[in-house]
């Protein structure tokens, strides 16, 4: 994974390896010992460590992946597959989203231009107005990604190229950062430095994590200033766009492409946690 620059997966599997080692008191673990009882006890152990269900499911999926790779490579012949009957419960991540009124509240906040909190507001709004571009992609945007009125970039998560038409509000945000001597290789937003080499995948991964944590810290302050009682993070811009867009855009294929998903199934799964609004609408239509 490290050789293939899959840094996120590498770190996840390394952490899994450490958790298994601690759980087993540094004793070797053989594949035939991985049965339903083992998985249940390991899950309980992870929960006692304070891990939420989302994190636990990531570790169990990584263990399942390793188990299947051992079978596929012929290193282990499974007499019984514990994962066929042991269901990995997926946690419900925070998907707080904002409505348009709350977005406007953030836009209208009086913040001193050029301060860190104003930069955080700008990247949040830039993400929202560009179909919820992920923070990992946003941090790495350079002026060369602005092409003929479009935002064209390669997504960090999928390595696929995504192209978006830049509308009036994101163009106005860009005007705040466009210097007179613009260089195409310069970063647009001032979170990554032009004189630092980010080519090492592990260093880049860690820097994205550090900058994301910093931005999330200031987003909480922005929410407080705007009197919005929601847990706002960098993901909220993406969730907010998706929720607002799905109410206006009836074509799921179009929405899927705007979000940069690989398939409509991915979009359907992504939107699944928003479905309480559809339930509420049905009840209102029936009983109001």
N, C-alpha and C positions, 0 to 999 in steps of 0.2 A: 504493500500500500504506500509506503514511504517512497519507494522508487517510482511509483506512478503518480506522485504528488497528491495522493488521497489523504491529506493530512487529518481531516476531521475523522475519517474512518479509522486511521491509524491510532489517533489519540483515544478514540472510543474503545478499540480493542485492547490497547495497552492498559486502560483503566479497568476493563473487564478482567484482564489477566491478573491484575493486582487484587481485585475484589475476590476472585476465585481462590487466589493464593491465601488471602487472609481467612476466607471462609473455611478453607481446608487445613488451616494451620501449617501452610507451606508443604503439605503432602502432595504427591503426584495425584493427578486426576486422570483416570482411564475412561475412555469413551463408554465402555459397558456400564460404568457407574452412573451415567447420566440417564436417569429414568424419571418418571413423574414425581416420585417422592423427593428425589434430589432437587428437581426444579422448584417444587413447592417450598422446600426448606431454604433454598438459595434466595427465592423471592422474599420469604419472611425475613431473612438476614438483611437483604438490601433495604427493606422497609424499616427495620430497626435502626439502620444507619441514618435514617432521615430522608431517604430518596423518595421522591414522588413517583406516581405511577408512570408518568411519561418517561422519566429516567430509567426506571426499572424495565420498562418495555424495550428501551434501546439496548440495554445490556443483554436481555434475554434473546432479542432478535440477533444480536451479534454472536451469541453462543450458538443459536440455531444455525446461523450461517456457517460457522466453523464446523459444526456437526455434519452439515450436509456436504461441505467441501471435502471432509475426510472420507465420506462415503463415495462421492463422485470420483475422487482420486484413487480409490481402491485401498486407502490406508486403514479403513475400518469397514467391516461388513456388519450391518445392523440387523439383528434378529427382530427387534421391535423398535419402532420409531416413537419415542415419547412425545415428540412435537405434534404428532397426528391427533392426539387426544388432549394434550395440554395446550389450552388456549391462552395466548399472550394477550392480556388486557391492555388496551391502549389508553393512556391517560388523556384527559381533556385539557389541552393547553389553553392559556388565557387568550381569548379572541375578542377582547373588548374592542369596539369600533366606535368611531365618531360619526355623527350626522353632519350635514352641511352647515347647520347653525353653529356647531361646535368648531368646525374647521374655520369658519369665519371669525369666531372669537379669537382663535389663535393668530389668525392673520392680522387682526386689529390691535393686538397687544402692542403697547408702546415700549419698545426695547431699543437700547442704544445700539446703533448700527456699528458693526465691527467687533462687538463683544462675543464671547463664546456662546452665550445663551441665544443671541440673534443668529449665529451660524447654525445652531442646533434647530431653531425654528425654521430656518431656510431649507435645510436638508430634509426635514420632515415634510414640509409643504411641497418641495420639489419631488419627493417620492410620491406623495399622494396624487399630484397632478400629472405624474407620468406612470399611471397604472400600477402604483405600488412597487416601484423598483426597489429591490432588496438593498439593505444597507451595505452589504458586502460589495455590491456593484456600484453603488452611489459613491462610496469612499474612493474607489479607484477610477472614477470618471476623469478623463483628461479632455482638453479642448479639442483634440483630434476626434473625439466621439460626437462632436456637434458637426453634422454634415448636411448642408442644404436644408436647413430648417428642421432637421430630424435628429433624434438621439439614437445613435447606433453603437451598440456595445456587445461584448461577449459576456454572457452570464457566468459568474464565478461558480455557481452551484452546478450548472449543467454543461457549461462550455459551449452553449449554443448562442448564435448571434440573434440579437433582438433589436428591432427598429421601431421607434415611436415618433409620431408627429408631435413637435413641440408646440404647445398652445401658448396663449398670451401670458398667463401667469408664470409658468416656468421660464419663459423667455425673459420676463421682467426680473426674476431671481438671478438669472445668468448675468444680466446687465450689472448687478451689484459686484460681480467678481471678475468681469472681463477687464483685464488691464490693457493699457495702451500698447504695450509690447508683448502681446499674447504669443506664447510659444505653444505649438500643438502638443508637445510632450509634457506640458505642465498640468498638474492636477487642478481641477476646477474649484473644489472646496478645500479649505485650509486645515484639513485633519491629517492628510498625508503630506509629507514634505518632499519637495522636488529634488533635494540633495541627498535623499536616503534611498538606498538600493533595497527594493522589496522583492527581488527575484527569488530569494530563498522561500520555498513554500511554507515551511514551518514558521519562519519569522513573519511572513505575510499573514498567515492564519492567526497568529498570536496578536498581531497589530490590529487586525479587524476586530478581534474579540475585545481588546483594550479600548479601542475607539468607540465601539458599540456600547460598552458599559458606561463610558463617559457621557455619550449622547443620551442614553436612557436616564442617567442621573439628572441631567438638565431638563429632560422632557417632563419629569415629575414636577420640577419647579414651574415649568411652563403651564402644566395642567392646573397647578395651584393658583397661579396668577390669573388664568383664564376662568377660574372657578368651575372647573370640569372635574367631577368626582368619579374619575375612571383611571384605571391603571394604564397610562399611555407609555408605549415603548416604540422602538423603531418598527416593529411588526404592525403596530396599530395603523400606520399609514396605508399599508397594503390591505389589511383587513377592512379598513374603512372604505377604500376605493372599491374593493370587491363587493361589499355589501350595498353600497350606493349604486354601483354599476349594474348589479344584477336586477335591481328594481326598475332600471331604465332600459337596459339592454336585454331584450327577450331572446336573442340569439346566443345560445350557450357556447357555440363554436367561436363566435367573435370575442366573447368575454375570455374564453380559454386562451386565445391567441394574445389578447391584450395583457394577460397576467404572465405570459411566457411559459405556460404549462406545456408539457410534452403531449398530453392527450386530454380529451374531454373527461375521461374517468378521473384524472387527477383533479380537475376543476370541480367535479361533482363531490369528490371526497373532501376537498378544501372547503366547499360551501356548506357541507353537511351540518357543521356546528352552528350555522346561522338560521337553521330551519325553524327555530321557535317563532320567528317572525311570520313565517308562512302559516304556522298553526294558529297564531293569534289572529291573523287576517281571516282565516277560515271561520273561526269562532265568531268574529265580529260580523262577518257576512251572514252567518246563520242566525245569530241571536239579536243583533242590533235592529 
